[in-house]
């Protein structure tokens, strides 16, 4: 159990956050993206490039705490984004 706890602490300490500007309910917001340690993602301006089989977490602060996850209320709302598939 000690090695598991050490691995969790090490993973949290090594977390990298990428600044990402977006809008929520029509107003511009500064967010942070976090990816899994074994994957890659890049933020360039208003674009995000996700490499391979990956996912990102949108956060309101540079924190791995679940309270920092952005969870917009979507009932009656929508999410809009463009996807460009590359070779």
MMTF fields as JSON, N, C-alpha, C and O atoms, coordinates in Angstrom:
{
  "mmtfVersion": "1.0.0",
  "mmtfProducer": "UNKNOWN",
  "numBonds": 347,
  "numAtoms": 348,
  "numGroups": 87,
  "numChains": 1,
  "numModels": 1,
  "chainsPerModel": [1],
  "groupsPerChain": [87],
  "chainIdList": ["A"],
  "bondAtomList": [4, 2, 8, 6, 12, 10, 16, 14, 20, 18, 24, 22, 28, 26, 32, 30, 36, 34, 40, 38, 44, 42, 48, 46, 52, 50, 56, 54, 60, 58, 64, 62, 68, 66, 72, 70, 76, 74, 80, 78, 84, 82, 88, 86, 92, 90, 96, 94, 100, 98, 104, 102, 108, 106, 112, 110, 116, 114, 120, 118, 124, 122, 128, 126, 132, 130, 136, 134, 140, 138, 144, 142, 148, 146, 152, 150, 156, 154, 160, 158, 164, 162, 168, 166, 172, 170, 176, 174, 180, 178, 184, 182, 188, 186, 192, 190, 196, 194, 200, 198, 204, 202, 208, 206, 212, 210, 216, 214, 220, 218, 224, 222, 228, 226, 232, 230, 236, 234, 240, 238, 244, 242, 248, 246, 252, 250, 256, 254, 260, 258, 264, 262, 268, 266, 272, 270, 276, 274, 280, 278, 284, 282, 288, 286, 292, 290, 296, 294, 300, 298, 304, 302, 308, 306, 312, 310, 316, 314, 320, 318, 324, 322, 328, 326, 332, 330, 336, 334, 340, 338, 344, 342],
  "bondOrderList": [1, 1, 1, 1, 1, 1, 1, 1, 1, 1, 1, 1, 1, 1, 1, 1, 1, 1, 1, 1, 1, 1, 1, 1, 1, 1, 1, 1, 1, 1, 1, 1, 1, 1, 1, 1, 1, 1, 1, 1, 1, 1, 1, 1, 1, 1, 1, 1, 1, 1, 1, 1, 1, 1, 1, 1, 1, 1, 1, 1, 1, 1, 1, 1, 1, 1, 1, 1, 1, 1, 1, 1, 1, 1, 1, 1, 1, 1, 1, 1, 1, 1, 1, 1, 1, 1],
  "groupList": [{"groupName": "UNK", "atomNameList": ["N", "CA", "C", "O"], "elementList": ["N", "C", "C", "O"], "formalChargeList": [0, 0, 0, 0], "bondAtomList": [1, 0, 2, 1, 3, 2], "bondOrderList": [1, 1, 2], "singleLetterCode": "X", "chemCompType": "L-PEPTIDE LINKING"}],
  "groupTypeList": [0, 0, 0, 0, 0, 0, 0, 0, 0, 0, 0, 0, 0, 0, 0, 0, 0, 0, 0, 0, 0, 0, 0, 0, 0, 0, 0, 0, 0, 0, 0, 0, 0, 0, 0, 0, 0, 0, 0, 0, 0, 0, 0, 0, 0, 0, 0, 0, 0, 0, 0, 0, 0, 0, 0, 0, 0, 0, 0, 0, 0, 0, 0, 0, 0, 0, 0, 0, 0, 0, 0, 0, 0, 0, 0, 0, 0, 0, 0, 0, 0, 0, 0, 0, 0, 0, 0],
  "groupIdList": [1, 2, 3, 4, 5, 6, 7, 8, 9, 10, 11, 12, 13, 14, 15, 16, 17, 18, 19, 20, 21, 22, 23, 24, 25, 26, 27, 28, 29, 30, 31, 32, 33, 34, 35, 36, 37, 38, 39, 40, 41, 42, 43, 44, 45, 46, 47, 48, 49, 50, 51, 52, 53, 54, 55, 56, 57, 58, 59, 60, 61, 62, 63, 64, 65, 66, 67, 68, 69, 70, 71, 72, 73, 74, 75, 76, 77, 78, 79, 80, 81, 82, 83, 84, 85, 86, 87],
  "secStructList": [7, 2, 2, 2, 2, 2, 2, 2, 2, 2, 2, 2, 2, 6, 7, 7, 3, 3, 3, 3, 3, 3, 3, 3, 6, 6, 3, 3, 3, 3, 3, 3, 3, 3, 3, 7, 6, 6, 7, 7, 3, 3, 3, 3, 6, 6, 3, 3, 3, 3, 7, 1, 1, 7, 7, 3, 3, 3, 3, 1, 1, 1, 7, 7, 1, 4, 4, 4, 5, 7, 7, 7, 7, 7, 6, 6, 7, 7, 7, 7, 7, 7, 7, 7, 7, 7, 7],
  "xCoordList": [0.818, 0.0, 0.866, 0.493, 2.028, 2.901, 3.396, 3.486, 3.72, 4.212, 3.112, 3.387, 1.869, 0.748, 0.572, 0.403, 0.611, 0.461, 1.601, 1.382, 2.815, 3.961, 3.788, 4.135, 3.251, 3.029, 1.988, 2.138, 0.943, -0.091, 0.507, 0.259, 1.279, 1.902, 2.861, 2.873, 3.658, 4.595, 3.864, 4.285, 2.773, 2.0, 1.381, 1.342, 0.896, 0.29, 1.341, 1.1, 2.496, 3.561, 4.098, 4.537, 4.071, 4.629, 3.611, 3.935, 2.412, 1.365, 1.757, 2.258, 1.521, 1.774, 0.441, -0.456, 0.323, -0.906, -0.619, 0.431, -1.547, -1.423, -2.505, -3.688, -2.106, -3.071, -3.915, -3.399, -5.213, -6.131, -7.232, -7.949, -7.367, -8.424, -9.637, -9.52, -10.787, -12.032, -13.145, -12.892, -14.351, -15.476, -16.555, -16.781, -17.199, -18.284, -19.413, -19.224, -20.584, -21.745, -21.447, -21.927, -20.638, -20.364, -19.248, -18.902, -18.676, -17.581, -16.28, -16.267, -15.184, -13.875, -13.39, -13.526, -12.824, -12.319, -10.929, -10.612, -10.113, -8.802, -8.926, -9.32, -8.59, -8.661, -7.297, -6.358, -7.214, -6.001, -6.381, -7.4, -5.561, -5.779, -4.742, -3.58, -5.162, -4.212, -4.443, -5.577, -3.352, -3.402, -2.832, -2.254, -3.004, -2.412, -0.895, -0.394, -0.17, 1.289, 1.904, 2.993, 1.249, 1.797, 1.401, 1.762, 0.673, 0.176, 0.718, 1.369, 0.437, 0.91, -0.238, -1.169, -0.15, -1.089, -0.368, 0.534, -0.759, -0.139, -1.229, -2.27, -0.987, -1.884, -1.134, -0.059, -1.696, -1.12, -2.233, -3.131, -2.168, -3.233, -4.564, -4.704, -5.546, -6.85, -7.026, -8.145, -5.914, -5.984, -5.36, -4.409, -5.91, -5.361, -5.102, -5.999, -3.878, -3.534, -3.367, -2.521, -4.181, -4.148, -3.516, -3.995, -2.445, -1.724, -2.249, -2.503, -2.409, -2.75, -4.054, -4.946, -4.149, -5.347, -5.312, -4.802, -5.837, -5.665, -6.973, -7.932, -6.994, -8.101, -7.509, -6.395, -8.25, -7.802, -8.854, -10.038, -8.408, -9.312, -9.266, -8.183, -10.413, -10.514, -10.649, -11.557, -9.734, -9.694, -9.74, -9.284, -10.293, -10.379, -9.127, -8.928, -8.281, -7.046, -5.98, -6.29, -4.734, -3.638, -3.605, -2.728, -4.572, -4.719, -5.279, -6.136, -4.795, -5.319, -6.538, -7.084, -6.963, -8.12, -9.387, -9.523, -10.302, -11.545, -12.382, -13.169, -12.23, -13.003, -12.561, -13.293, -11.379, -10.887, -11.404, -11.233, -12.036, -12.586, -13.73, -14.578, -13.758, -14.842, -15.988, -15.823, -17.147, -18.337, -19.502, -20.325, -19.57, -20.651, -22.012, -22.139, -23.01, -24.39, -24.872, -24.977, -25.166, -25.475, -26.949, -27.31, -27.793, -29.209, -29.764, -29.82, -30.169, -30.681, -29.581, -29.874, -28.311, -27.181, -26.475, -27.005, -25.286, -24.523, -23.029, -22.613, -22.246, -20.799, -20.467, -20.994, -19.588, -19.221, -17.712, -16.991, -17.235, -15.816, -15.639, -16.525, -14.492, -14.151, -13.082, -12.212, -13.153, -12.161, -11.536, -12.236, -10.192, -9.458, -8.664, -7.789, -8.962, -8.264, -7.082, -7.216, -5.907, -4.679, -4.205, -4.543, -3.422, -2.872, -1.922, -1.352],
  "yCoordList": [-1.194, 0.0, 1.264, 2.271, 1.211, 2.38, 2.742, 3.923, 1.735, 2.032, 2.646, 3.504, 2.212, 2.786, 4.251, 5.102, 4.55, 5.934, 6.793, 7.941, 6.252, 6.991, 7.275, 8.358, 6.306, 6.495, 7.584, 8.385, 7.621, 8.654, 10.035, 10.985, 10.139, 11.425, 11.864, 13.037, 10.952, 11.28, 11.713, 12.66, 11.032, 11.39, 12.764, 13.532, 13.09, 14.4, 15.494, 16.559, 15.237, 16.246, 16.506, 17.618, 15.497, 15.636, 16.138, 16.249, 16.438, 16.851, 18.152, 19.083, 18.198, 19.405, 19.961, 19.216, 21.267, 21.926, 22.825, 23.464, 22.875, 23.721, 24.79, 24.471, 26.051, 27.15, 27.092, 26.828, 27.338, 27.262, 28.296, 28.274, 29.201, 30.208, 29.685, 29.168, 29.818, 29.345, 30.297, 31.316, 29.979, 30.795, 29.891, 28.775, 30.392, 29.683, 30.675, 31.726, 30.348, 31.235, 32.605, 33.623, 32.626, 33.853, 34.706, 35.728, 34.325, 35.117, 34.324, 33.108, 35.038, 34.394, 33.957, 34.686, 32.764, 32.203, 31.628, 31.16, 31.663, 31.023, 29.681, 29.61, 28.632, 27.286, 26.633, 27.201, 25.441, 24.638, 23.249, 22.705, 22.668, 21.307, 20.405, 20.783, 19.224, 18.228, 16.934, 16.569, 16.255, 14.99, 13.892, 14.157, 12.687, 11.556, 11.58, 12.083, 11.04, 11.113, 10.389, 10.761, 9.382, 8.595, 9.142, 8.554, 10.244, 10.741, 12.14, 12.756, 12.621, 13.931, 14.778, 14.276, 16.07, 17.044, 18.383, 18.642, 19.234, 20.547, 21.592, 21.344, 22.773, 23.907, 24.99, 25.415, 25.442, 26.514, 27.503, 27.22, 28.666, 29.648, 29.071, 28.639, 29.065, 28.521, 27.08, 26.567, 26.415, 25.031, 24.08, 24.424, 22.881, 21.818, 20.626, 20.182, 20.106, 18.927, 17.773, 17.816, 16.741, 15.571, 14.43, 14.069, 13.864, 12.783, 11.429, 11.212, 10.522, 9.139, 8.987, 9.83, 7.93, 7.586, 8.351, 7.832, 9.559, 10.442, 11.117, 11.125, 11.666, 12.506, 13.624, 13.501, 14.704, 15.841, 16.177, 15.886, 16.785, 17.252, 18.767, 19.351, 19.41, 20.864, 21.266, 20.812, 22.126, 22.493, 24.013, 24.753, 24.462, 25.896, 26.416, 27.628, 25.513, 25.886, 24.833, 23.72, 25.182, 24.233, 23.309, 23.41, 22.422, 21.509, 20.191, 20.165, 19.092, 17.773, 17.4, 16.306, 18.298, 18.045, 18.014, 18.804, 17.119, 17.003, 18.275, 18.51, 19.098, 20.343, 21.343, 22.288, 21.147, 22.029, 21.641, 22.402, 20.471, 20.055, 20.965, 21.308, 21.356, 22.199, 21.28, 20.37, 21.538, 20.724, 21.663, 21.95, 22.136, 23.069, 22.387, 21.2, 23.155, 22.667, 22.638, 23.69, 21.461, 21.327, 21.1, 21.044, 20.97, 20.739, 21.923, 23.048, 21.657, 22.708, 23.52, 24.495, 23.148, 23.88, 23.05, 22.042, 23.471, 22.736, 23.001, 23.953, 22.139, 22.306, 22.36, 21.575, 23.289, 23.42, 23.374, 24.06, 22.565, 22.495, 21.922, 21.243, 22.199, 21.685, 20.609, 20.71, 19.588, 18.505, 18.418, 18.345, 18.425, 18.257, 16.959, 16.846, 15.999, 14.71, 14.779, 15.177, 14.388, 14.437, 13.038, 12.095, 12.888, 11.574, 11.101, 10.017],
  "zCoordList": [0.0, 0.0, 0.0, -0.601, 0.677, 0.712, -0.678, -1.014, -1.499, -2.843, -3.703, -4.541, -3.501, -4.245, -3.868, -4.742, -2.566, -2.115, -2.645, -3.033, -2.665, -3.203, -4.682, -5.152, -5.426, -6.861, -7.104, -8.027, -6.295, -6.439, -6.158, -6.901, -5.102, -4.762, -5.864, -6.235, -6.388, -7.466, -8.723, -9.388, -9.059, -10.259, -10.108, -11.069, -8.919, -8.685, -8.749, -9.317, -8.173, -8.161, -9.563, -9.857, -10.434, -11.776, -12.793, -13.976, -12.371, -13.297, -13.996, -13.366, -15.296, -16.069, -16.532, -16.927, -16.48, -16.891, -18.079, -18.143, -19.015, -20.191, -20.112, -19.993, -20.179, -20.151, -21.417, -22.503, -21.275, -22.407, -22.222, -21.221, -23.186, -23.14, -23.883, -24.995, -23.276, -23.869, -23.469, -22.826, -23.835, -23.393, -22.809, -23.278, -21.797, -21.143, -20.951, -20.34, -21.469, -21.402, -21.995, -21.496, -23.078, -23.797, -23.225, -23.817, -22.1, -21.539, -21.596, -21.404, -21.864, -21.985, -20.609, -19.626, -20.557, -19.296, -19.518, -20.612, -18.498, -18.521, -17.818, -16.654, -18.529, -17.98, -18.096, -18.652, -17.565, -17.652, -18.111, -17.685, -18.985, -19.453, -18.815, -18.671, -18.439, -17.936, -18.705, -19.015, -19.003, -19.739, -18.851, -17.797, -19.29, -18.575, -18.756, -19.762, -17.788, -17.813, -19.013, -19.45, -19.548, -20.655, -22.022, -23.041, -22.069, -23.345, -23.635, -22.792, -24.831, -25.245, -25.773, -26.404, -25.501, -26.044, -26.112, -25.316, -27.054, -27.23, -27.356, -27.964, -26.774, -26.919, -27.67, -27.244, -28.789, -29.594, -29.895, -30.688, -29.258, -29.446, -28.995, -27.851, -29.899, -29.583, -30.02, -30.043, -30.371, -30.846, -29.847, -29.145, -29.795, -28.965, -29.871, -30.587, -29.844, -30.628, -29.654, -28.761, -29.836, -28.969, -29.75, -30.825, -29.216, -29.875, -29.423, -28.238, -30.378, -30.057, -29.31, -29.403, -28.59, -27.828, -26.51, -25.517, -26.478, -25.34, -24.964, -25.736, -23.801, -23.353, -22.502, -21.993, -22.352, -21.558, -20.512, -20.683, -19.444, -18.404, -18.385, -18.356, -18.402, -18.344, -16.877, -16.18, -16.415, -15.002, -14.845, -15.716, -13.73, -13.445, -12.745, -12.658, -12.246, -11.553, -11.822, -12.248, -11.573, -11.734, -10.514, -9.656, -10.465, -9.346, -9.841, -10.724, -9.27, -9.623, -8.783, -8.933, -7.908, -7.067, -7.919, -8.854, -7.607, -8.38, -8.35, -9.267, -7.323, -7.258, -8.334, -8.63, -8.92, -9.981, -11.36, -12.312, -11.493, -12.789, -13.196, -12.373, -14.466, -14.977, -15.377, -16.19, -14.792, -15.055, -15.373, -14.504, -16.611, -16.953, -16.933, -17.233, -16.579, -16.568, -18.022, -18.652, -18.558, -19.982, -20.296, -21.472, -19.318, -19.592, -20.387, -19.888, -21.617, -22.491, -23.143, -23.834, -22.945, -23.512, -24.56, -25.027, -24.928, -25.932, -25.768, -25.107, -26.383, -26.471, -27.946, -28.733, -28.332, -29.74, -29.884, -29.159, -30.819, -31.131, -32.526, -33.045, -33.128, -34.458, -34.299, -33.434, -35.133, -35.121, -36.493, -37.503, -36.528, -37.771, -37.645, -36.786, -38.484, -38.456, -39.388, -40.545, -38.883, -39.664, -39.971, -39.255, -41.034, -41.399, -40.332, -40.45]
}
